Structure formats: structure tokens, C-alpha cells
Amino acid sequence: MAGAQEKAAPKKAPNPAMAKVEDVPGLPRVLLIGDSISIGYTVAVREKLKGKANVHRPLTNCGPTTNGLANLDDWLATGGADKKWDMIHFNWGLHDLKYMGPNGENLADPSAATSHRQVSPEDYRKNLETLVARLQKTGAKLIWRNTTPVPEGAKGRVKGDELVYNEIAKDVMARASVPTHDLYAFANARLDRIQKPADVHFSTEGSDILADDVVRVILEALQP
């Protein structure tokens, strides 16, 4: 034989956050919209709200606002197009503010003259306004979750940009009378023990701690 066959790469286990949820009748339906930060806390939120709410999410990373514009109607049909949402807890931001290269290279060097933010602050505002207007048509209680901290050294992002985007979102939500869940402040107060070094993502323990605050906000909003 000419050579040993290469072993097939082991299949990656499916992310439990992407598991389809069977609703428990009589419980409120909650939809989490967001990127990998929300993916990180989805399972913990489900567990902590077991017996209190049916917690769904789109079976994908929701990415930037441009992705939301293209896919929001499909995401709102998660679990059945004929079913209504009682609450939608949503975020876009970290993918909007990240830098891309001239040919679509992901997480490009922000200092390079050819790099640009994936979604400019001006377009971020316009996109959010459109997305919020669509979400309001669902009749669900809406909670905007602002964008968590970008640490120094995070690839393809600049520390402080999240503050710019969060201020834009704060204004959009205030004008639309949508309450803001300040997860930025919650995370920022304990970053050294919950966030990975030079990375926008959180440890498993960190995501569980974020889930505690997400659950708190959801339960408060679900009160009659």
C-alpha cells in the first residue's frame, strides 16, 4: 500500500446551545438573540429558567446587524412560525465593530489602512432602528442587552469601540422605549475572573455568571 490512510478528523460535538427546544405548555416563551457571547450563556440560562420559561435561540451565531436584517424573520419563527414570543432578549455589536480586511478577511489588524469596521457606527444606528421596529411588531416584551467589554489586545477589535456602539444603541433603545440590560457594567465589574485574556469571550464559569444576570433581568420582566 502506498501509504497509510489519514485518519478522519473526529466530528465536533454539537453545541448544546443549538439544541431545539420543546416547549412546556403554559410557560412563557423567551427568545435569546445574539452572537457567541449569548451562545455561551444560553444553556445556563435554560437550566436556571427550567420550569419557569421556555428558552429558545436561533440555531446560529447571529453576528452583526446586517445578519439580523437578512435573517430576523426566520429567527422569529424559531420553534414554530405560528407561536408567539412573550419576551425577546437581544444584542448585536461585537461583530459590527470588528475590523475586516479589504477582501473580507476576518478580524483584520485595526491599524492597517486597508481595514474597516464590519458595520460603521452610522450604519449600526440605522440597522438597529430597523431591527427594533421589526421586533416591536411581534408584541413581545423586548430587552436590549448591550455589548460586553472589548479587552486590550483582542484580535481585530479596539478597546473602547464597544462604548461608542453602546451609546448609539442606548439612544436608539431610549427613543423606542426599549429597556437596556447593562451586561457591560455587570461584566466589567468582574472581568479579571470571568473573561479570557485578550479575548472578548468568557470562560465557562464566566458565561455561567453572565447567565445569572440574564436570568435576573428576564424574571423581573416576566412579572405581571
Buried (B, 14 or more C-beta within 10 A) or exposed (E): EEEEEEEEEEEEEEBEBBBEBEBEEEBBBBBBBBBBBBBBBBBBBBEBBEEBBBBBBBEEBBBBBBBBBEBBEEBBEBBEEEEEBBBBBBBBBBBBBBBBBEEEBEBBEBEEEEBBBBBEBEBBBBBBBBBBEBBBEBEBBBBBBBBBBBBEEBBBBBEEBBBBBBEBBBEBBEEBEBBBBBBBEBBEEEEEEBBEEEBBBBBEEBBBBBBEBBBEBBEEBBEE
